[in-house]
Amino acid sequence: MLNGHAAGNGGNSQAGACGLPRFTSTRHGTQRPLGIPTVRDRVVQAATKIVAEPIFEADFKSCSYGFRPKKSATDALEAIRLMGGRRHRYVVEIDIRRFFDTIDHEKLMLLVEKRV
């Protein structure tokens, strides 16, 4: 079941078999392949999340709200409201634009493999 994922092709089926476009335009004016996740992809993604999330979640500080389980933008705003009058002067919001487009995926997977 994991062979396609271990080989790096992810198991995604390329669109096109049913007359769908094979590529989609990005907001940057470029084209990227359109992959449609299969049921197997969804199962692997869910299993990976179940295993990896608790490992990496332990590294986050409680004041970090971005894309975390049981944390929301509303929770972040409430924390700002509560802490705003207690000698805290700054709120930091970081958006790492196109980060996963430029990351070295081989290095990332080696680092993940060491942790998991």
MINUTI-156454 format. One record per atom (N, C-alpha, C, O): residue number from 1; atom name; x, y, z. Coordinates in nm, 3 decimals, decimal comma, always signed. Each point is the difference from the previous one (the first is absolute). Example, Ala and Ser with C-alpha at 12.3 -4.5 7.8 and 13.67 -1.06 7.14 Angstrom:
REM MINUTI-156454
+-----+------+---------+---------+---------+
:   n : atom :      xx :      yy :      zz :
+-----+------+---------+---------+---------+
:   1 :    N :  +1,319 :  -0,569 :  +0,780 :
:   1 :   CA :  -0,089 :  +0,119 :  +0,000 :
:   1 :    C :  +0,090 :  +0,120 :  +0,000 :
:   1 :    O :  +0,104 :  -0,002 :  +0,066 :
:   2 :    N :  -0,139 :  +0,107 :  -0,138 :
:   2 :   CA :  +0,082 :  +0,119 :  +0,006 :
:   2 :    C :  -0,077 :  +0,109 :  +0,073 :
:   2 :    O :  +0,051 :  +0,111 :  +0,017 :
+-----+------+---------+---------+---------+
//
This chain:
REM MINUTI-156454
+-----+------+---------+---------+---------+
:   n : atom :      xx :      yy :      zz :
+-----+------+---------+---------+---------+
:   1 :    N :  +0,081 :  -0,120 :  +0,000 :
:   1 :   CA :  -0,081 :  +0,120 :  +0,000 :
:   1 :    C :  +0,085 :  +0,126 :  +0,000 :
:   1 :    O :  -0,037 :  +0,099 :  -0,062 :
:   2 :    N :  +0,150 :  -0,102 :  +0,131 :
:   2 :   CA :  +0,084 :  +0,118 :  +0,010 :
:   2 :    C :  +0,107 :  +0,008 :  -0,108 :
:   2 :    O :  +0,076 :  +0,096 :  -0,004 :
:   3 :    N :  -0,069 :  -0,195 :  -0,083 :
:   3 :   CA :  +0,108 :  -0,002 :  -0,099 :
:   3 :    C :  +0,006 :  +0,125 :  -0,085 :
:   3 :    O :  +0,109 :  +0,054 :  -0,019 :
:   4 :    N :  -0,221 :  -0,007 :  -0,032 :
:   4 :   CA :  +0,000 :  +0,120 :  -0,082 :
:   4 :    C :  +0,045 :  +0,121 :  +0,079 :
:   4 :    O :  +0,066 :  +0,089 :  -0,054 :
:   5 :    N :  -0,100 :  -0,085 :  +0,181 :
:   5 :   CA :  +0,039 :  +0,113 :  +0,082 :
:   5 :    C :  +0,147 :  -0,007 :  +0,035 :
:   5 :    O :  +0,067 :  +0,103 :  +0,000 :
:   6 :    N :  -0,016 :  -0,220 :  +0,030 :
:   6 :   CA :  +0,141 :  -0,015 :  +0,032 :
:   6 :    C :  +0,087 :  +0,032 :  -0,121 :
:   6 :    O :  +0,111 :  +0,051 :  +0,015 :
:   7 :    N :  -0,160 :  -0,081 :  -0,134 :
:   7 :   CA :  +0,076 :  +0,027 :  -0,121 :
:   7 :    C :  +0,001 :  +0,148 :  -0,035 :
:   7 :    O :  +0,076 :  +0,042 :  -0,087 :
:   8 :    N :  -0,160 :  +0,036 :  +0,154 :
:   8 :   CA :  +0,002 :  +0,143 :  -0,022 :
:   8 :    C :  -0,103 :  +0,052 :  -0,097 :
:   8 :    O :  -0,013 :  +0,121 :  -0,018 :
:   9 :    N :  -0,062 :  -0,210 :  -0,047 :
:   9 :   CA :  -0,099 :  +0,050 :  -0,096 :
:   9 :    C :  -0,133 :  +0,027 :  +0,067 :
:   9 :    O :  -0,092 :  +0,051 :  -0,064 :
:  10 :    N :  +0,079 :  -0,083 :  +0,193 :
:  10 :   CA :  -0,117 :  +0,036 :  +0,078 :
:  10 :    C :  -0,124 :  -0,076 :  -0,034 :
:  10 :    O :  -0,097 :  +0,006 :  +0,076 :
:  11 :    N :  +0,094 :  -0,079 :  -0,184 :
:  11 :   CA :  -0,118 :  -0,076 :  -0,035 :
:  11 :    C :  -0,111 :  +0,082 :  -0,062 :
:  11 :    O :  -0,106 :  -0,054 :  -0,033 :
:  12 :    N :  +0,127 :  +0,186 :  +0,016 :
:  12 :   CA :  -0,104 :  +0,081 :  -0,062 :
:  12 :    C :  -0,020 :  -0,041 :  -0,144 :
:  12 :    O :  +0,095 :  -0,025 :  -0,073 :
:  13 :    N :  -0,221 :  +0,018 :  +0,033 :
:  13 :   CA :  -0,027 :  -0,026 :  -0,140 :
:  13 :    C :  -0,005 :  +0,133 :  -0,072 :
:  13 :    O :  -0,062 :  +0,095 :  +0,048 :
:  14 :    N :  +0,127 :  -0,087 :  -0,163 :
:  14 :   CA :  -0,001 :  +0,123 :  -0,077 :
:  14 :    C :  -0,137 :  +0,020 :  -0,061 :
:  14 :    O :  -0,061 :  -0,095 :  -0,051 :
:  15 :    N :  +0,013 :  +0,216 :  +0,056 :
:  15 :   CA :  -0,128 :  +0,031 :  -0,062 :
:  15 :    C :  +0,015 :  -0,018 :  -0,151 :
:  15 :    O :  +0,112 :  -0,003 :  -0,051 :
:  16 :    N :  -0,220 :  -0,008 :  -0,017 :
:  16 :   CA :  +0,004 :  -0,012 :  -0,144 :
:  16 :    C :  -0,074 :  -0,122 :  -0,049 :
:  16 :    O :  -0,051 :  -0,001 :  -0,112 :
:  17 :    N :  +0,043 :  -0,102 :  +0,193 :
:  17 :   CA :  -0,065 :  -0,124 :  -0,042 :
:  17 :    C :  -0,147 :  +0,021 :  -0,032 :
:  17 :    O :  -0,056 :  -0,069 :  -0,085 :
:  18 :    N :  -0,007 :  +0,163 :  +0,153 :
:  18 :   CA :  -0,143 :  +0,026 :  -0,020 :
:  18 :    C :  -0,023 :  +0,132 :  -0,074 :
:  18 :    O :  -0,107 :  +0,058 :  +0,010 :
:  19 :    N :  +0,206 :  -0,013 :  -0,082 :
:  19 :   CA :  -0,013 :  +0,124 :  -0,074 :
:  19 :    C :  +0,028 :  +0,124 :  +0,083 :
:  19 :    O :  -0,022 :  +0,112 :  -0,046 :
:  20 :    N :  +0,071 :  -0,129 :  +0,169 :
:  20 :   CA :  +0,035 :  +0,114 :  +0,083 :
:  20 :    C :  +0,136 :  +0,054 :  -0,043 :
:  20 :    O :  +0,080 :  -0,074 :  -0,057 :
:  21 :    N :  -0,054 :  +0,201 :  +0,082 :
:  21 :   CA :  +0,131 :  +0,056 :  -0,037 :
:  21 :    C :  +0,111 :  -0,064 :  +0,082 :
:  21 :    O :  -0,020 :  -0,037 :  +0,116 :
:  22 :    N :  +0,137 :  +0,022 :  -0,175 :
:  22 :   CA :  +0,115 :  -0,057 :  +0,069 :
:  22 :    C :  +0,077 :  +0,104 :  +0,080 :
:  22 :    O :  +0,074 :  -0,036 :  +0,092 :
:  23 :    N :  -0,091 :  +0,162 :  -0,124 :
:  23 :   CA :  +0,070 :  +0,107 :  +0,070 :
:  23 :    C :  -0,099 :  +0,107 :  +0,041 :
:  23 :    O :  -0,107 :  +0,015 :  -0,059 :
:  24 :    N :  +0,144 :  +0,059 :  +0,163 :
:  24 :   CA :  -0,082 :  +0,112 :  +0,044 :
:  24 :    C :  +0,088 :  +0,122 :  +0,012 :
:  24 :    O :  +0,120 :  -0,011 :  +0,027 :
:  25 :    N :  -0,176 :  +0,127 :  -0,047 :
:  25 :   CA :  +0,075 :  +0,125 :  +0,011 :
:  25 :    C :  +0,009 :  +0,041 :  +0,146 :
:  25 :    O :  -0,093 :  -0,019 :  +0,078 :
:  26 :    N :  +0,207 :  +0,076 :  -0,042 :
:  26 :   CA :  +0,017 :  +0,053 :  +0,134 :
:  26 :    C :  -0,020 :  +0,151 :  -0,004 :
:  26 :    O :  -0,007 :  +0,060 :  -0,108 :
:  27 :    N :  -0,003 :  +0,000 :  +0,223 :
:  27 :   CA :  -0,017 :  +0,145 :  +0,003 :
:  27 :    C :  +0,125 :  +0,074 :  -0,043 :
:  27 :    O :  -0,002 :  +0,122 :  -0,020 :
:  28 :    N :  +0,113 :  -0,195 :  +0,007 :
:  28 :   CA :  +0,126 :  +0,061 :  -0,044 :
:  28 :    C :  +0,018 :  -0,011 :  -0,151 :
:  28 :    O :  +0,106 :  +0,035 :  -0,053 :
:  29 :    N :  -0,208 :  -0,085 :  -0,015 :
:  29 :   CA :  +0,006 :  -0,011 :  -0,145 :
:  29 :    C :  +0,072 :  -0,123 :  -0,051 :
:  29 :    O :  +0,025 :  -0,012 :  -0,120 :
:  30 :    N :  +0,010 :  -0,080 :  +0,209 :
:  30 :   CA :  +0,067 :  -0,123 :  -0,041 :
:  30 :    C :  -0,100 :  -0,114 :  -0,005 :
:  30 :    O :  -0,115 :  +0,016 :  +0,043 :
:  31 :    N :  +0,157 :  -0,129 :  -0,093 :
:  31 :   CA :  -0,084 :  -0,119 :  -0,005 :
:  31 :    C :  +0,059 :  -0,104 :  +0,093 :
:  31 :    O :  +0,122 :  -0,011 :  +0,015 :
:  32 :    N :  -0,210 :  -0,066 :  +0,049 :
:  32 :   CA :  +0,046 :  -0,113 :  +0,082 :
:  32 :    C :  -0,087 :  -0,120 :  -0,031 :
:  32 :    O :  -0,117 :  +0,014 :  -0,036 :
:  33 :    N :  +0,176 :  -0,134 :  +0,049 :
:  33 :   CA :  -0,080 :  -0,120 :  -0,026 :
:  33 :    C :  -0,115 :  -0,010 :  +0,099 :
:  33 :    O :  +0,013 :  +0,035 :  +0,117 :
:  34 :    N :  -0,125 :  -0,082 :  -0,165 :
:  34 :   CA :  -0,119 :  -0,017 :  +0,083 :
:  34 :    C :  -0,006 :  -0,147 :  +0,041 :
:  34 :    O :  -0,020 :  -0,087 :  -0,084 :
:  35 :    N :  +0,036 :  +0,062 :  +0,212 :
:  35 :   CA :  -0,010 :  -0,137 :  +0,052 :
:  35 :    C :  -0,130 :  -0,018 :  +0,075 :
:  35 :    O :  -0,041 :  +0,088 :  +0,075 :
:  36 :    N :  -0,023 :  -0,199 :  -0,095 :
:  36 :   CA :  -0,124 :  -0,029 :  +0,070 :
:  36 :    C :  +0,030 :  -0,114 :  +0,097 :
:  36 :    O :  +0,032 :  -0,111 :  -0,042 :
:  37 :    N :  -0,044 :  +0,138 :  +0,175 :
:  37 :   CA :  +0,032 :  -0,104 :  +0,096 :
:  37 :    C :  -0,094 :  -0,121 :  -0,014 :
:  37 :    O :  -0,121 :  +0,015 :  -0,017 :
:  38 :    N :  +0,179 :  -0,132 :  +0,025 :
:  38 :   CA :  -0,079 :  -0,122 :  -0,003 :
:  38 :    C :  -0,042 :  -0,034 :  +0,143 :
:  38 :    O :  +0,045 :  +0,064 :  +0,095 :
:  39 :    N :  -0,130 :  -0,164 :  -0,080 :
:  39 :   CA :  -0,041 :  -0,044 :  +0,133 :
:  39 :    C :  +0,123 :  -0,045 :  +0,078 :
:  39 :    O :  +0,012 :  +0,028 :  +0,120 :
:  40 :    N :  +0,078 :  -0,096 :  -0,186 :
:  40 :   CA :  +0,123 :  -0,045 :  +0,065 :
:  40 :    C :  +0,081 :  +0,119 :  +0,051 :
:  40 :    O :  +0,055 :  -0,004 :  +0,110 :
:  41 :    N :  -0,048 :  +0,112 :  -0,191 :
:  41 :   CA :  +0,069 :  +0,121 :  +0,044 :
:  41 :    C :  -0,060 :  +0,053 :  +0,128 :
:  41 :    O :  +0,072 :  +0,037 :  +0,093 :
:  42 :    N :  -0,204 :  -0,032 :  -0,088 :
:  42 :   CA :  -0,070 :  +0,054 :  +0,117 :
:  42 :    C :  +0,027 :  -0,085 :  +0,124 :
:  42 :    O :  +0,017 :  +0,053 :  +0,110 :
:  43 :    N :  -0,013 :  -0,183 :  -0,126 :
:  43 :   CA :  +0,028 :  -0,091 :  +0,112 :
:  43 :    C :  +0,142 :  +0,023 :  +0,050 :
:  43 :    O :  +0,023 :  +0,007 :  +0,121 :
:  44 :    N :  +0,073 :  +0,003 :  -0,212 :
:  44 :   CA :  +0,140 :  +0,022 :  +0,039 :
:  44 :    C :  +0,014 :  +0,136 :  +0,068 :
:  44 :    O :  +0,070 :  +0,011 :  +0,101 :
:  45 :    N :  -0,136 :  +0,091 :  -0,154 :
:  45 :   CA :  +0,007 :  +0,133 :  +0,062 :
:  45 :    C :  -0,056 :  -0,003 :  +0,142 :
:  45 :    O :  +0,059 :  +0,057 :  +0,091 :
:  46 :    N :  -0,172 :  -0,122 :  -0,073 :
:  46 :   CA :  -0,062 :  -0,008 :  +0,133 :
:  46 :    C :  +0,090 :  -0,077 :  +0,098 :
:  46 :    O :  +0,016 :  +0,042 :  +0,115 :
:  47 :    N :  +0,041 :  -0,153 :  -0,160 :
:  47 :   CA :  +0,089 :  -0,079 :  +0,087 :
:  47 :    C :  +0,125 :  +0,079 :  +0,036 :
:  47 :    O :  +0,047 :  -0,006 :  +0,114 :
:  48 :    N :  +0,007 :  +0,078 :  -0,210 :
:  48 :   CA :  +0,119 :  +0,082 :  +0,025 :
:  48 :    C :  -0,031 :  +0,109 :  +0,102 :
:  48 :    O :  +0,081 :  +0,026 :  +0,090 :
:  49 :    N :  -0,196 :  +0,035 :  -0,102 :
:  49 :   CA :  -0,041 :  +0,104 :  +0,094 :
:  49 :    C :  -0,014 :  -0,056 :  +0,142 :
:  49 :    O :  +0,043 :  +0,063 :  +0,096 :
:  50 :    N :  -0,101 :  -0,180 :  -0,084 :
:  50 :   CA :  -0,020 :  -0,063 :  +0,131 :
:  50 :    C :  +0,134 :  -0,027 :  +0,068 :
:  50 :    O :  +0,013 :  +0,017 :  +0,121 :
:  51 :    N :  +0,088 :  -0,058 :  -0,198 :
:  51 :   CA :  +0,130 :  -0,032 :  +0,056 :
:  51 :    C :  +0,085 :  +0,126 :  +0,022 :
:  51 :    O :  +0,058 :  +0,017 :  +0,107 :
:  52 :    N :  -0,051 :  +0,071 :  -0,207 :
:  52 :   CA :  +0,093 :  +0,112 :  +0,004 :
:  52 :    C :  -0,049 :  +0,119 :  +0,083 :
:  52 :    O :  +0,081 :  +0,068 :  +0,064 :
:  53 :    N :  -0,210 :  -0,043 :  -0,065 :
:  53 :   CA :  -0,050 :  +0,121 :  +0,067 :
:  53 :    C :  +0,039 :  +0,009 :  +0,147 :
:  53 :    O :  +0,049 :  +0,105 :  +0,042 :
:  54 :    N :  -0,068 :  -0,209 :  +0,039 :
:  54 :   CA :  +0,039 :  +0,012 :  +0,142 :
:  54 :    C :  +0,150 :  +0,020 :  +0,020 :
:  54 :    O :  +0,042 :  +0,066 :  +0,095 :
:  55 :    N :  +0,038 :  -0,121 :  -0,184 :
:  55 :   CA :  +0,146 :  +0,013 :  +0,011 :
:  55 :    C :  +0,041 :  +0,146 :  -0,019 :
:  55 :    O :  +0,076 :  +0,054 :  +0,080 :
:  56 :    N :  -0,126 :  +0,008 :  -0,186 :
:  56 :   CA :  +0,040 :  +0,136 :  -0,032 :
:  56 :    C :  -0,079 :  +0,104 :  +0,081 :
:  56 :    O :  +0,051 :  +0,109 :  +0,026 :
:  57 :    N :  -0,171 :  -0,141 :  +0,012 :
:  57 :   CA :  -0,084 :  +0,092 :  +0,079 :
:  57 :    C :  +0,067 :  +0,030 :  +0,134 :
:  57 :    O :  -0,015 :  +0,110 :  +0,053 :
:  58 :    N :  +0,089 :  -0,205 :  +0,002 :
:  58 :   CA :  +0,066 :  +0,019 :  +0,129 :
:  58 :    C :  +0,105 :  +0,111 :  -0,005 :
:  58 :    O :  +0,035 :  +0,055 :  +0,105 :
:  59 :    N :  +0,015 :  -0,021 :  -0,223 :
:  59 :   CA :  +0,102 :  +0,104 :  -0,015 :
:  59 :    C :  -0,056 :  +0,142 :  +0,003 :
:  59 :    O :  +0,073 :  +0,095 :  +0,026 :
:  60 :    N :  -0,202 :  -0,079 :  -0,053 :
:  60 :   CA :  -0,058 :  +0,133 :  -0,011 :
:  60 :    C :  -0,028 :  +0,061 :  +0,137 :
:  60 :    O :  -0,036 :  -0,071 :  +0,094 :
:  61 :    N :  +0,052 :  +0,200 :  -0,085 :
:  61 :   CA :  -0,036 :  +0,073 :  +0,122 :
:  61 :    C :  -0,150 :  +0,020 :  +0,002 :
:  61 :    O :  -0,065 :  +0,002 :  -0,105 :
:  62 :    N :  +0,009 :  +0,012 :  +0,223 :
:  62 :   CA :  -0,144 :  +0,016 :  +0,012 :
:  62 :    C :  -0,050 :  +0,129 :  -0,064 :
:  62 :    O :  -0,119 :  +0,014 :  -0,028 :
:  63 :    N :  +0,209 :  +0,081 :  +0,005 :
:  63 :   CA :  -0,039 :  +0,128 :  -0,060 :
:  63 :    C :  +0,005 :  -0,003 :  -0,153 :
:  63 :    O :  -0,021 :  +0,103 :  -0,064 :
:  64 :    N :  +0,047 :  -0,218 :  +0,006 :
:  64 :   CA :  +0,002 :  -0,015 :  -0,146 :
:  64 :    C :  -0,137 :  -0,052 :  -0,045 :
:  64 :    O :  -0,049 :  -0,099 :  +0,052 :
:  65 :    N :  -0,011 :  +0,167 :  -0,150 :
:  65 :   CA :  -0,137 :  -0,033 :  -0,038 :
:  65 :    C :  -0,017 :  -0,048 :  -0,144 :
:  65 :    O :  -0,105 :  -0,053 :  -0,035 :
:  66 :    N :  +0,205 :  +0,070 :  -0,050 :
:  66 :   CA :  -0,018 :  -0,028 :  -0,142 :
:  66 :    C :  -0,010 :  -0,146 :  -0,034 :
:  66 :    O :  +0,091 :  -0,078 :  +0,029 :
:  67 :    N :  -0,201 :  +0,038 :  -0,092 :
:  67 :   CA :  -0,021 :  -0,135 :  -0,052 :
:  67 :    C :  +0,028 :  -0,108 :  +0,104 :
:  67 :    O :  +0,071 :  -0,096 :  -0,027 :
:  68 :    N :  -0,127 :  +0,113 :  +0,144 :
:  68 :   CA :  +0,019 :  -0,096 :  +0,107 :
:  68 :    C :  -0,133 :  -0,057 :  +0,044 :
:  68 :    O :  -0,102 :  +0,069 :  -0,006 :
:  69 :    N :  +0,103 :  -0,194 :  +0,051 :
:  69 :   CA :  -0,125 :  -0,060 :  +0,046 :
:  69 :    C :  -0,056 :  +0,075 :  +0,120 :
:  69 :    O :  +0,073 :  +0,038 :  +0,092 :
:  70 :    N :  -0,202 :  -0,017 :  -0,094 :
:  70 :   CA :  -0,072 :  +0,065 :  +0,109 :
:  70 :    C :  +0,047 :  +0,144 :  +0,026 :
:  70 :    O :  -0,015 :  +0,051 :  +0,111 :
:  71 :    N :  +0,072 :  +0,014 :  -0,213 :
:  71 :   CA :  +0,041 :  +0,141 :  +0,007 :
:  71 :    C :  -0,062 :  +0,070 :  -0,120 :
:  71 :    O :  -0,007 :  -0,057 :  -0,109 :
:  72 :    N :  -0,038 :  +0,180 :  +0,129 :
:  72 :   CA :  -0,062 :  +0,072 :  -0,110 :
:  72 :    C :  +0,042 :  +0,146 :  +0,001 :
:  72 :    O :  +0,065 :  +0,046 :  +0,094 :
:  73 :    N :  -0,101 :  +0,026 :  -0,199 :
:  73 :   CA :  +0,027 :  +0,143 :  -0,005 :
:  73 :    C :  -0,073 :  +0,070 :  +0,114 :
:  73 :    O :  +0,052 :  +0,096 :  +0,057 :
:  74 :    N :  -0,172 :  -0,141 :  -0,024 :
:  74 :   CA :  -0,076 :  +0,058 :  +0,110 :
:  74 :    C :  +0,074 :  -0,019 :  +0,132 :
:  74 :    O :  +0,003 :  +0,090 :  +0,084 :
:  75 :    N :  +0,057 :  -0,208 :  -0,065 :
:  75 :   CA :  +0,080 :  -0,024 :  +0,121 :
:  75 :    C :  +0,119 :  +0,095 :  +0,007 :
:  75 :    O :  +0,033 :  +0,051 :  +0,107 :
:  76 :    N :  +0,030 :  -0,028 :  -0,220 :
:  76 :   CA :  +0,115 :  +0,091 :  -0,005 :
:  76 :    C :  -0,042 :  +0,142 :  +0,036 :
:  76 :    O :  +0,069 :  +0,067 :  +0,076 :
:  77 :    N :  -0,180 :  -0,022 :  -0,130 :
:  77 :   CA :  -0,050 :  +0,134 :  +0,031 :
:  77 :    C :  -0,035 :  +0,014 :  +0,148 :
:  77 :    O :  +0,024 :  +0,105 :  +0,060 :
:  78 :    N :  -0,081 :  -0,208 :  -0,003 :
:  78 :   CA :  -0,033 :  +0,002 :  +0,143 :
:  78 :    C :  +0,127 :  +0,008 :  +0,085 :
:  78 :    O :  +0,004 :  +0,072 :  +0,100 :
:  79 :    N :  +0,099 :  -0,145 :  -0,139 :
:  79 :   CA :  +0,127 :  +0,005 :  +0,072 :
:  79 :    C :  +0,061 :  +0,140 :  -0,009 :
:  79 :    O :  +0,056 :  +0,050 :  +0,098 :
:  80 :    N :  -0,066 :  +0,013 :  -0,214 :
:  80 :   CA :  +0,050 :  +0,137 :  -0,016 :
:  80 :    C :  -0,078 :  +0,095 :  +0,090 :
:  80 :    O :  +0,058 :  +0,087 :  +0,066 :
:  81 :    N :  -0,188 :  -0,104 :  -0,062 :
:  81 :   CA :  -0,085 :  +0,086 :  +0,084 :
:  81 :    C :  +0,038 :  -0,014 :  +0,148 :
:  81 :    O :  +0,011 :  +0,099 :  +0,071 :
:  82 :    N :  +0,008 :  -0,222 :  -0,028 :
:  82 :   CA :  +0,032 :  -0,024 :  +0,140 :
:  82 :    C :  +0,141 :  +0,045 :  +0,038 :
:  82 :    O :  +0,020 :  +0,054 :  +0,109 :
:  83 :    N :  +0,075 :  -0,074 :  -0,197 :
:  83 :   CA :  +0,140 :  +0,030 :  +0,030 :
:  83 :    C :  +0,039 :  +0,143 :  -0,037 :
:  83 :    O :  +0,105 :  +0,049 :  +0,043 :
:  84 :    N :  -0,186 :  +0,018 :  -0,121 :
:  84 :   CA :  +0,034 :  +0,134 :  -0,049 :
:  84 :    C :  +0,031 :  +0,101 :  +0,108 :
:  84 :    O :  +0,086 :  +0,086 :  -0,020 :
:  85 :    N :  -0,151 :  -0,094 :  +0,130 :
:  85 :   CA :  +0,023 :  +0,097 :  +0,107 :
:  85 :    C :  +0,101 :  -0,046 :  +0,103 :
:  85 :    O :  +0,013 :  +0,064 :  +0,104 :
:  86 :    N :  +0,058 :  -0,170 :  -0,129 :
:  86 :   CA :  +0,092 :  -0,057 :  +0,101 :
:  86 :    C :  +0,145 :  +0,009 :  -0,045 :
:  86 :    O :  +0,070 :  -0,101 :  -0,007 :
:  87 :    N :  -0,025 :  +0,219 :  -0,022 :
:  87 :   CA :  +0,139 :  +0,027 :  -0,038 :
:  87 :    C :  +0,039 :  -0,061 :  -0,134 :
:  87 :    O :  +0,118 :  +0,006 :  -0,037 :
:  88 :    N :  -0,210 :  -0,063 :  -0,035 :
:  88 :   CA :  +0,032 :  -0,054 :  -0,132 :
:  88 :    C :  -0,031 :  +0,108 :  -0,103 :
:  88 :    O :  -0,110 :  +0,055 :  -0,001 :
:  89 :    N :  +0,206 :  -0,027 :  -0,084 :
:  89 :   CA :  -0,015 :  +0,110 :  -0,096 :
:  89 :    C :  -0,009 :  -0,046 :  -0,145 :
:  89 :    O :  -0,040 :  +0,079 :  -0,085 :
:  90 :    N :  +0,076 :  -0,200 :  +0,055 :
:  90 :   CA :  +0,012 :  -0,042 :  -0,138 :
:  90 :    C :  -0,083 :  -0,125 :  -0,028 :
:  90 :    O :  -0,016 :  -0,088 :  +0,084 :
:  91 :    N :  -0,035 :  +0,085 :  -0,204 :
:  91 :   CA :  -0,064 :  -0,119 :  -0,054 :
:  91 :    C :  +0,076 :  -0,031 :  -0,129 :
:  91 :    O :  +0,018 :  +0,088 :  -0,084 :
:  92 :    N :  +0,025 :  -0,211 :  +0,069 :
:  92 :   CA :  +0,076 :  -0,039 :  -0,119 :
:  92 :    C :  -0,083 :  -0,094 :  -0,084 :
:  92 :    O :  -0,047 :  -0,104 :  +0,047 :
:  93 :    N :  +0,029 :  +0,141 :  -0,172 :
:  93 :   CA :  -0,066 :  -0,086 :  -0,096 :
:  93 :    C :  +0,097 :  -0,022 :  -0,115 :
:  93 :    O :  +0,053 :  +0,095 :  -0,058 :
:  94 :    N :  -0,030 :  -0,220 :  +0,027 :
:  94 :   CA :  +0,095 :  -0,033 :  -0,105 :
:  94 :    C :  -0,070 :  -0,086 :  -0,104 :
:  94 :    O :  -0,067 :  -0,099 :  +0,032 :
:  95 :    N :  +0,083 :  +0,137 :  -0,156 :
:  95 :   CA :  -0,054 :  -0,078 :  -0,112 :
:  95 :    C :  +0,117 :  -0,035 :  -0,090 :
:  95 :    O :  +0,056 :  +0,087 :  -0,067 :
:  96 :    N :  -0,021 :  -0,212 :  +0,065 :
:  96 :   CA :  +0,114 :  -0,044 :  -0,080 :
:  96 :    C :  -0,052 :  -0,035 :  -0,138 :
:  96 :    O :  -0,037 :  -0,115 :  -0,027 :
:  97 :    N :  +0,035 :  +0,213 :  -0,061 :
:  97 :   CA :  -0,055 :  -0,015 :  -0,134 :
:  97 :    C :  +0,078 :  -0,102 :  -0,082 :
:  97 :    O :  +0,123 :  +0,006 :  -0,010 :
:  98 :    N :  -0,195 :  -0,098 :  -0,047 :
:  98 :   CA :  +0,054 :  -0,101 :  -0,090 :
:  98 :    C :  +0,113 :  -0,083 :  +0,063 :
:  98 :    O :  +0,089 :  -0,049 :  -0,070 :
:  99 :    N :  -0,094 :  +0,034 :  +0,201 :
:  99 :   CA :  +0,105 :  -0,073 :  +0,072 :
:  99 :    C :  +0,017 :  -0,141 :  -0,054 :
:  99 :    O :  +0,112 :  -0,043 :  -0,028 :
: 100 :    N :  -0,222 :  -0,030 :  +0,012 :
: 100 :   CA :  +0,011 :  -0,138 :  -0,043 :
: 100 :    C :  +0,033 :  -0,014 :  -0,148 :
: 100 :    O :  +0,029 :  -0,110 :  -0,046 :
: 101 :    N :  -0,034 :  +0,220 :  -0,029 :
: 101 :   CA :  +0,044 :  -0,003 :  -0,139 :
: 101 :    C :  +0,152 :  +0,001 :  -0,009 :
: 101 :    O :  +0,057 :  -0,044 :  -0,100 :
: 102 :    N :  +0,010 :  +0,094 :  +0,205 :
: 102 :   CA :  +0,145 :  +0,019 :  -0,007 :
: 102 :    C :  +0,079 :  -0,089 :  +0,095 :
: 102 :    O :  +0,122 :  -0,006 :  -0,008 :
: 103 :    N :  -0,191 :  -0,063 :  +0,099 :
: 103 :   CA :  +0,071 :  -0,081 :  +0,099 :
: 103 :    C :  +0,065 :  -0,122 :  -0,066 :
: 103 :    O :  -0,053 :  -0,056 :  -0,096 :
: 104 :    N :  +0,167 :  +0,017 :  +0,149 :
: 104 :   CA :  +0,070 :  -0,120 :  -0,047 :
: 104 :    C :  -0,074 :  -0,121 :  +0,059 :
: 104 :    O :  +0,016 :  -0,032 :  +0,118 :
: 105 :    N :  -0,097 :  -0,034 :  -0,201 :
: 105 :   CA :  -0,086 :  -0,108 :  +0,051 :
: 105 :    C :  +0,080 :  -0,122 :  +0,047 :
: 105 :    O :  -0,042 :  -0,068 :  +0,093 :
: 106 :    N :  +0,156 :  +0,040 :  -0,156 :
: 106 :   CA :  +0,082 :  -0,112 :  +0,046 :
: 106 :    C :  +0,051 :  +0,025 :  +0,142 :
: 106 :    O :  -0,005 :  -0,088 :  +0,086 :
: 107 :    N :  +0,052 :  +0,210 :  -0,062 :
: 107 :   CA :  +0,049 :  +0,035 :  +0,133 :
: 107 :    C :  -0,115 :  -0,002 :  +0,102 :
: 107 :    O :  +0,016 :  -0,050 :  +0,111 :
: 108 :    N :  -0,130 :  +0,104 :  -0,150 :
: 108 :   CA :  -0,117 :  -0,001 :  +0,087 :
: 108 :    C :  -0,036 :  -0,142 :  +0,040 :
: 108 :    O :  -0,023 :  -0,027 :  +0,118 :
: 109 :    N :  +0,018 :  -0,064 :  -0,213 :
: 109 :   CA :  -0,038 :  -0,138 :  +0,030 :
: 109 :    C :  +0,104 :  -0,069 :  +0,087 :
: 109 :    O :  -0,036 :  -0,083 :  +0,084 :
: 110 :    N :  +0,164 :  +0,115 :  -0,101 :
: 110 :   CA :  +0,102 :  -0,055 :  +0,089 :
: 110 :    C :  -0,018 :  +0,048 :  +0,145 :
: 110 :    O :  +0,015 :  -0,078 :  +0,094 :
: 111 :    N :  -0,047 :  +0,206 :  -0,078 :
: 111 :   CA :  -0,025 :  +0,054 :  +0,133 :
: 111 :    C :  -0,125 :  -0,059 :  +0,063 :
: 111 :    O :  -0,001 :  -0,030 :  +0,120 :
: 112 :    N :  -0,104 :  +0,012 :  -0,199 :
: 112 :   CA :  -0,123 :  -0,062 :  +0,051 :
: 112 :    C :  +0,029 :  -0,144 :  +0,040 :
: 112 :    O :  -0,046 :  -0,047 :  +0,104 :
: 113 :    N :  +0,121 :  -0,024 :  -0,188 :
: 113 :   CA :  +0,033 :  -0,141 :  +0,029 :
: 113 :    C :  +0,076 :  -0,013 :  +0,132 :
: 113 :    O :  -0,021 :  -0,098 :  +0,073 :
: 114 :    N :  +0,107 :  +0,193 :  -0,041 :
: 114 :   CA :  +0,073 :  -0,005 :  +0,126 :
: 114 :    C :  -0,094 :  +0,014 :  +0,120 :
: 114 :    O :  +0,021 :  -0,063 :  +0,104 :
: 115 :    N :  -0,124 :  +0,146 :  -0,119 :
: 115 :   CA :  -0,093 :  +0,023 :  +0,111 :
: 115 :    C :  -0,102 :  -0,112 :  +0,015 :
: 115 :    O :  -0,035 :  -0,039 :  +0,112 :
: 116 :    N :  -0,013 :  -0,012 :  -0,223 :
: 116 :   CA :  -0,108 :  -0,100 :  +0,004 :
: 116 :    C :  +0,062 :  -0,136 :  -0,001 :
: 116 :    O :  -0,072 :  -0,100 :  +0,003 :
+-----+------+---------+---------+---------+
//
